[in-house]
Amino acid sequence: MLRMAHEKTIPRPRNPAIPARETLEQRRRRAREVARRLHRAYPDARPALVHDSPFQLLIATILSAQATDEKVNEVAEVLFQRYPDPESLASAPLSDLEAIVKPTGFYRNKARNIRATAQAIVERFDGEVPRDMDALITLPGVARKTANVVLGNAFGIAAGFVVDTHVGRIARRMGFTREWDAVKVERDLMKVFPRSEWIFVPNAWIWHGRRVCTARRAWCNACVLSDVCPQRVEPERVGAPPPRPETGPARSVRPARGRPAE
């Protein structure tokens, strides 16, 4: 896997408060503290992909590969108005799907995958999204990351740890892994974070990676994790913190029609 050039050029002197060589138990203690602070900073962290059902979250996550959540949400609104469930999407014309999902990139593959996934769910799983990892990863376009997103956020099943570009970057900067392969990063994170945090922490880290610990710059003076991060950058080296958004993570599940939002 190629490393992003701008990520490895940021100068990061070691934080003297963190041992250069931590034991597994020391990393676990630090991971628990990280989770505690993330709960305070991002209490409502959840995926930004808007969906009404586990099926819609699955399809939106497939579409999110190499696309922003904002663009996926725009496309998903049109897609799910026409094809809201597995049965309707399974019989959709491929040309129509390609036209709808084109703004997300790689639209031919994505259109084929989402229709084939819908067909598999109808034919093999009685129209219901399966609730286990082994079954999910047999669906076209679904690997561990997508399966973990769906299992954790649609069903509350902590089967693994979602690893996207933000999670991987922060995990490396915080010294919880040295790996670049997503499966190996996930393995390392599952060793140090308790299972009860496997769903929440990656959701919170994704928001944190977009706002504070970005790929181009780590805003350490605005980071609630800076003193428990081994690669903290001193405030004078990173400038002023980014402006804080007025609201927290958006609620990602739309309320059913006719019912007030919770």
VEXSE-474977 format. One line per field, with one value per residue (C-alpha): residue number from 0; chain; residue in three letters; x, y, z. Coordinates in nm, 4 decimals. Layout:
<pts>
pos	[NUM, ...] $
unit	[A, ...] $
code	[ala, ...] $
c1	[X, ...] $
c2	[Y, ...] $
c3	[Z, ...] $
</pts>
This chain:
<pts>
pos	[0, 1, 2, 3, 4, 5, 6, 7, 8, 9, 10, 11, 12, 13, 14, 15, 16, 17, 18, 19, 20, 21, 22, 23, 24, 25, 26, 27, 28, 29, 30, 31, 32, 33, 34, 35, 36, 37, 38, 39, 40, 41, 42, 43, 44, 45, 46, 47, 48, 49, 50, 51, 52, 53, 54, 55, 56, 57, 58, 59, 60, 61, 62, 63, 64, 65, 66, 67, 68, 69, 70, 71, 72, 73, 74, 75, 76, 77, 78, 79, 80, 81, 82, 83, 84, 85, 86, 87, 88, 89, 90, 91, 92, 93, 94, 95, 96, 97, 98, 99, 100, 101, 102, 103, 104, 105, 106, 107, 108, 109, 110, 111, 112, 113, 114, 115, 116, 117, 118, 119, 120, 121, 122, 123, 124, 125, 126, 127, 128, 129, 130, 131, 132, 133, 134, 135, 136, 137, 138, 139, 140, 141, 142, 143, 144, 145, 146, 147, 148, 149, 150, 151, 152, 153, 154, 155, 156, 157, 158, 159, 160, 161, 162, 163, 164, 165, 166, 167, 168, 169, 170, 171, 172, 173, 174, 175, 176, 177, 178, 179, 180, 181, 182, 183, 184, 185, 186, 187, 188, 189, 190, 191, 192, 193, 194, 195, 196, 197, 198, 199, 200, 201, 202, 203, 204, 205, 206, 207, 208, 209, 210, 211, 212, 213, 214, 215, 216, 217, 218, 219, 220, 221, 222, 223, 224, 225, 226, 227, 228, 229, 230, 231, 232, 233, 234, 235, 236, 237, 238, 239, 240, 241, 242, 243, 244, 245, 246, 247, 248, 249, 250, 251, 252, 253, 254, 255, 256, 257, 258, 259, 260, 261] $
unit	[A, A, A, A, A, A, A, A, A, A, A, A, A, A, A, A, A, A, A, A, A, A, A, A, A, A, A, A, A, A, A, A, A, A, A, A, A, A, A, A, A, A, A, A, A, A, A, A, A, A, A, A, A, A, A, A, A, A, A, A, A, A, A, A, A, A, A, A, A, A, A, A, A, A, A, A, A, A, A, A, A, A, A, A, A, A, A, A, A, A, A, A, A, A, A, A, A, A, A, A, A, A, A, A, A, A, A, A, A, A, A, A, A, A, A, A, A, A, A, A, A, A, A, A, A, A, A, A, A, A, A, A, A, A, A, A, A, A, A, A, A, A, A, A, A, A, A, A, A, A, A, A, A, A, A, A, A, A, A, A, A, A, A, A, A, A, A, A, A, A, A, A, A, A, A, A, A, A, A, A, A, A, A, A, A, A, A, A, A, A, A, A, A, A, A, A, A, A, A, A, A, A, A, A, A, A, A, A, A, A, A, A, A, A, A, A, A, A, A, A, A, A, A, A, A, A, A, A, A, A, A, A, A, A, A, A, A, A, A, A, A, A, A, A, A, A, A, A, A, A, A, A, A, A, A, A, A, A, A, A, A, A] $
code	[met, leu, arg, met, ala, his, glu, lys, thr, ile, pro, arg, pro, arg, asn, pro, ala, ile, pro, ala, arg, glu, thr, leu, glu, gln, arg, arg, arg, arg, ala, arg, glu, val, ala, arg, arg, leu, his, arg, ala, tyr, pro, asp, ala, arg, pro, ala, leu, val, his, asp, ser, pro, phe, gln, leu, leu, ile, ala, thr, ile, leu, ser, ala, gln, ala, thr, asp, glu, lys, val, asn, glu, val, ala, glu, val, leu, phe, gln, arg, tyr, pro, asp, pro, glu, ser, leu, ala, ser, ala, pro, leu, ser, asp, leu, glu, ala, ile, val, lys, pro, thr, gly, phe, tyr, arg, asn, lys, ala, arg, asn, ile, arg, ala, thr, ala, gln, ala, ile, val, glu, arg, phe, asp, gly, glu, val, pro, arg, asp, met, asp, ala, leu, ile, thr, leu, pro, gly, val, ala, arg, lys, thr, ala, asn, val, val, leu, gly, asn, ala, phe, gly, ile, ala, ala, gly, phe, val, val, asp, thr, his, val, gly, arg, ile, ala, arg, arg, met, gly, phe, thr, arg, glu, trp, asp, ala, val, lys, val, glu, arg, asp, leu, met, lys, val, phe, pro, arg, ser, glu, trp, ile, phe, val, pro, asn, ala, trp, ile, trp, his, gly, arg, arg, val, cys, thr, ala, arg, arg, ala, trp, cys, asn, ala, cys, val, leu, ser, asp, val, cys, pro, gln, arg, val, glu, pro, glu, arg, val, gly, ala, pro, pro, pro, arg, pro, glu, thr, gly, pro, ala, arg, ser, val, arg, pro, ala, arg, gly, arg, pro, ala, glu] $
c1	[0.0000, 0.1408, 0.1941, 0.0587, 0.3582, 0.2192, 0.1502, 0.5088, 0.6633, 0.5063, 0.7816, 0.6805, 0.9179, 0.8289, 0.6158, 0.8469, 0.5469, 0.4951, 0.7527, 0.9434, 0.8638, 0.5268, 0.4132, 0.0811, -0.0761, 0.0541, -0.0952, -0.4242, -0.4331, -0.3617, -0.6285, -0.8874, -0.7971, -0.8227, -1.1701, -1.2794, -1.1750, -1.3332, -1.6656, -1.6480, -1.5403, -1.7665, -2.0543, -2.2788, -2.0185, -2.1733, -2.1289, -2.2077, -2.3802, -2.7548, -2.9676, -3.3057, -3.2172, -2.9247, -2.9582, -2.9260, -2.6221, -2.4644, -2.5221, -2.4074, -2.0878, -2.0132, -2.0601, -1.8332, -1.5137, -1.2979, -1.5828, -1.6741, -1.9641, -2.1271, -2.1284, -2.2501, -2.5380, -2.6398, -2.6365, -2.8012, -3.0957, -3.1775, -3.0932, -3.3057, -3.6029, -3.6184, -3.4820, -3.5279, -3.4972, -3.3210, -3.6125, -3.6362, -3.2614, -3.2144, -3.4333, -3.3092, -3.1721, -2.7936, -2.7838, -3.0075, -2.7868, -2.4741, -2.6249, -2.7259, -2.3989, -2.1650, -2.0758, -1.9181, -1.6572, -1.5878, -1.9561, -1.9659, -1.8163, -2.0233, -2.3468, -2.2766, -2.1809, -2.4799, -2.7244, -2.5482, -2.5467, -2.9188, -2.9814, -2.7737, -2.9609, -3.2953, -3.1929, -2.9690, -3.0752, -3.4537, -3.4281, -3.2480, -2.8921, -2.6970, -2.5732, -2.2413, -1.9036, -1.8586, -2.1870, -2.1418, -1.8007, -1.9421, -2.1468, -2.0052, -1.8117, -1.8081, -1.4840, -1.4118, -1.4356, -1.7829, -1.8971, -1.7743, -1.9543, -2.2831, -2.2520, -2.1518, -2.3747, -2.6827, -2.6917, -2.4700, -2.2472, -1.8806, -1.7300, -1.4234, -1.2750, -1.3501, -1.0237, -1.0431, -0.7786, -0.8481, -0.8470, -0.5280, -0.3508, -0.4468, -0.3676, -0.0157, 0.0397, -0.0766, 0.1549, -0.1113, 0.0168, 0.3033, 0.1108, -0.0272, -0.2387, -0.5935, -0.6436, -0.3214, -0.4121, -0.7497, -0.5805, -0.3538, -0.6415, -0.8547, -0.5715, -0.5591, -0.9167, -1.1870, -1.4582, -1.7096, -1.5271, -1.4812, -1.7851, -1.7570, -1.3832, -1.3489, -1.6594, -1.5093, -1.1633, -1.3103, -1.4617, -1.1381, -0.9340, -1.1449, -1.1359, -0.8166, -0.5682, -0.5865, -0.3620, -0.1932, -0.1603, -0.2002, -0.3647, -0.2154, -0.2949, -0.6644, -0.6480, -0.7994, -0.5574, -0.2321, -0.0838, -0.1515, -0.0139, 0.3522, 0.3967, 0.2520, 0.3636, 0.4259, 0.1618, 0.4045, 0.4806, 0.1228, -0.0297, -0.3799, -0.6434, -0.9123, -1.2483, -1.4803, -1.8025, -2.1245, -2.2729, -2.1483, -2.1703, -2.4956, -2.7515, -2.7111, -3.0430, -3.3367, -3.6584, -3.9402, -4.1996, -4.4709, -4.2606, -4.0694, -3.6932, -3.5608] $
c2	[0.0000, 0.3425, 0.5918, 0.9421, 1.1702, 1.4612, 1.2341, 1.1234, 1.4691, 1.6235, 1.6606, 1.4844, 1.4817, 1.2161, 1.3078, 1.2459, 1.1509, 0.8321, 0.5506, 0.4790, 0.1094, 0.0419, -0.2930, -0.4269, -0.3375, 0.0196, 0.0543, -0.0843, 0.1672, 0.4494, 0.3173, 0.3229, 0.6848, 0.7709, 0.6172, 0.8045, 1.1388, 1.0645, 0.9955, 1.3422, 1.5144, 1.3253, 1.1815, 1.1400, 1.0053, 0.7904, 0.7436, 1.0496, 0.8353, 0.9002, 0.5857, 0.4493, 0.0809, -0.1613, -0.2258, 0.1420, 0.1761, -0.1216, 0.0271, 0.3753, 0.2301, 0.0453, 0.3740, 0.5601, 0.4016, 0.6849, 0.9331, 1.1879, 1.1227, 1.4440, 1.3264, 0.9796, 1.1307, 1.3398, 1.0334, 0.8073, 1.0423, 0.9974, 0.6270, 0.5346, 0.7371, 0.5096, 0.1875, 0.1905, -0.1847, -0.4984, -0.6111, -0.2877, -0.2429, -0.6048, -0.5465, -0.1949, -0.1352, -0.1231, 0.1846, 0.3716, 0.2786, 0.3847, 0.7256, 0.7762, 0.6697, 0.8240, 1.1262, 0.8888, 0.7622, 0.4076, 0.4075, 0.1013, -0.1272, 0.0301, -0.0018, -0.3698, -0.4359, -0.2727, -0.4504, -0.7841, -0.7315, -0.6593, -0.9707, -1.1847, -1.0522, -1.1327, -1.4753, -1.6015, -1.4119, -1.3739, -1.0009, -0.9266, -0.8007, -1.0820, -1.0177, -1.1978, -1.1184, -1.4377, -1.3889, -1.0165, -1.0450, -1.2848, -0.9958, -0.8120, -0.4993, -0.5856, -0.6354, -0.6212, -0.2436, -0.2279, -0.5319, -0.3766, -0.0501, -0.2330, -0.4800, -0.2131, 0.0754, -0.1047, -0.3987, -0.2994, -0.6037, -0.5447, -0.7997, -0.5913, -0.2419, -0.0163, 0.0984, 0.3730, 0.6296, 0.8455, 0.5572, 0.4119, 0.7477, 0.8287, 0.4759, 0.5054, 0.8560, 0.7441, 0.4458, 0.1753, 0.0185, 0.0403, -0.1349, 0.0086, -0.2885, -0.2293, -0.5871, -0.5739, -0.2316, -0.3717, -0.6659, -0.4344, -0.2070, -0.5007, -0.6031, -0.2723, -0.1388, -0.3241, -0.4789, -0.2358, 0.0463, -0.1215, 0.0516, 0.3950, 0.4677, 0.4391, 0.6554, 0.9194, 0.8941, 0.9546, 1.2830, 1.3654, 1.2911, 1.5269, 1.8138, 1.7957, 1.5196, 1.5715, 1.4155, 1.7429, 1.8865, 1.7690, 2.0469, 1.9245, 2.2397, 2.1757, 1.8015, 1.6411, 1.3504, 1.5445, 1.4550, 1.0829, 1.0831, 0.9771, 1.1894, 1.5138, 1.8224, 2.1299, 2.4062, 2.6606, 2.4163, 2.3736, 2.7212, 2.8124, 2.5421, 2.5066, 2.6711, 2.4441, 2.3520, 2.4785, 2.1318, 1.7849, 1.4800, 1.4739, 1.2087, 0.9547, 0.7710, 0.9622, 0.9366, 0.7445, 0.9520, 1.0805, 1.0406, 1.3188, 1.2958, 1.1633] $
c3	[0.0000, -0.0966, 0.1825, 0.1325, 0.0827, 0.2836, 0.5802, 0.6296, 0.5788, 0.8919, 1.1554, 1.4757, 1.7749, 2.0269, 2.3241, 2.6230, 2.8377, 2.6321, 2.6629, 2.3442, 2.3890, 2.5456, 2.6746, 2.5519, 2.8863, 2.8620, 2.5143, 2.6428, 2.9276, 2.6855, 2.4457, 2.7244, 2.7988, 2.4288, 2.4133, 2.7265, 2.5792, 2.2431, 2.4141, 2.5681, 2.2454, 2.0017, 2.2071, 1.9009, 1.6591, 1.3890, 1.0132, 0.8044, 0.5409, 0.5524, 0.5468, 0.6499, 0.6800, 0.7075, 0.3339, 0.2500, 0.4767, 0.2998, -0.0451, 0.0598, 0.2065, -0.1178, -0.3050, -0.0634, -0.1979, -0.3361, -0.2855, -0.0205, 0.2145, 0.0953, -0.2657, -0.1666, 0.0294, -0.2713, -0.4952, -0.2367, -0.2004, -0.5686, -0.5714, -0.2703, -0.3881, -0.6914, -0.5415, -0.1613, -0.0939, -0.2196, -0.4353, -0.6325, -0.6711, -0.7796, -1.0849, -1.1700, -1.5220, -1.5088, -1.7326, -1.4893, -1.1938, -1.3793, -1.4534, -1.0907, -0.9247, -1.1838, -0.9606, -0.7029, -0.9509, -1.0749, -1.1558, -1.3812, -1.1162, -0.8418, -1.0383, -1.1081, -0.7479, -0.5824, -0.8156, -0.7708, -0.3934, -0.3953, -0.6063, -0.3692, -0.0659, -0.2305, -0.3580, -0.0759, 0.2351, 0.1970, 0.1353, 0.4630, 0.5069, 0.6767, 1.0298, 1.0216, 0.8720, 0.6730, 0.4896, 0.4285, 0.2666, 0.0061, -0.1367, -0.4403, -0.3443, 0.0271, 0.2198, 0.5937, 0.6236, 0.4680, 0.6648, 0.9901, 0.9131, 0.8595, 1.1462, 1.3956, 1.2968, 1.1665, 1.4072, 1.7004, 1.6427, 1.7267, 1.4897, 1.4077, 1.3877, 1.0898, 0.9313, 0.6723, 0.5762, 0.8838, 1.1301, 0.9877, 0.9932, 1.3532, 1.4725, 1.3292, 1.4658, 1.8089, 1.8098, 1.8186, 1.4969, 1.2510, 0.9764, 0.6522, 0.5478, 0.6751, 0.7959, 0.9990, 1.1397, 1.2442, 1.4146, 1.6148, 1.7217, 1.8315, 2.0644, 2.2521, 2.2522, 2.4471, 2.2308, 2.3793, 2.1940, 1.8550, 1.7066, 1.8654, 1.8426, 1.4625, 1.4155, 1.6460, 1.4894, 1.1448, 1.2654, 1.4496, 1.1385, 0.9309, 1.1796, 1.3850, 1.2962, 0.9221, 0.6615, 0.5739, 0.9221, 1.2792, 1.4839, 1.8103, 2.0064, 1.9359, 2.0027, 2.3117, 2.2674, 2.2329, 2.5720, 2.5208, 2.1662, 2.1253, 1.8102, 1.9371, 1.7439, 1.9570, 1.9128, 1.7650, 1.4845, 1.3694, 1.3902, 1.4959, 1.5337, 1.2659, 1.3397, 1.5331, 1.3509, 1.5028, 1.5278, 1.5987, 1.3726, 1.1831, 1.2695, 0.9932, 1.0098, 0.8715, 1.0750, 0.9155, 0.7366, 0.9613, 1.2757, 1.4501, 1.4697, 1.7990] $
</pts>
